[in-house]
């Protein structure tokens, strides 16, 4: 519930003109930065994912 309002506040504070108290970066640069961060995080998660392998134990054979 908090991610949307917090994200909007962060975005507005970065995109607003300096005269209005922001950093004046602009929408295109902010969107590109977000895309880069998301791609890096998804790539990191994909490369570091631990795959679990299942082992099946077979009972010893009783055939003589």
C-alpha positions in Angstrom: 0.0 0.0 0.0 2.9 2.4 0.6 4.9 1.7 -2.5 2.7 3.8 -4.9 2.6 7.0 -2.7 6.3 6.7 -1.9 7.2 6.1 -5.5 5.1 9.1 -6.6 6.8 11.4 -4.0 10.3 10.2 -5.1 9.4 10.7 -8.7 8.0 14.2 -8.2 10.9 15.3 -6.1 13.3 14.2 -8.9 11.3 15.5 -11.9 10.1 18.8 -10.5 11.9 21.9 -11.7 14.5 23.3 -9.4 12.4 26.4 -8.8 9.6 24.2 -7.3 12.0 22.3 -5.0 12.9 19.4 -7.3 16.0 18.3 -9.0 14.8 19.2 -12.5 15.9 15.9 -14.1 12.9 15.3 -16.4 10.6 12.4 -17.2 12.7 10.7 -19.9 15.8 10.5 -17.7 13.9 9.3 -14.7 12.0 6.6 -16.7 15.3 5.4 -18.3 17.0 5.2 -14.9 14.1 3.2 -13.5 14.2 0.8 -16.5 17.9 0.3 -16.0 17.5 -0.4 -12.3 14.7 -2.9 -13.0 16.7 -4.7 -15.7 19.8 -4.9 -13.5 17.8 -6.3 -10.5 16.0 -8.9 -12.6 19.2 -9.9 -14.3 20.9 -10.3 -10.9 18.0 -12.3 -9.5 18.0 -14.5 -12.6 21.8 -15.2 -12.4 21.9 -15.9 -8.7 18.8 -18.0 -8.4 19.5 -21.3 -6.8 17.9 -24.2 -8.5 16.9 -27.1 -6.3 17.4 -30.5 -7.6 15.3 -33.4 -6.5 17.0 -36.7 -5.7 15.0 -39.9 -5.8 16.1 -42.7 -3.6 15.5 -46.1 -4.9 15.0 -49.0 -2.6 17.6 -51.8 -2.9 16.8 -54.5 -5.3 15.5 -57.7 -3.6 15.8 -59.8 -6.8 18.4 -62.6 -6.4 
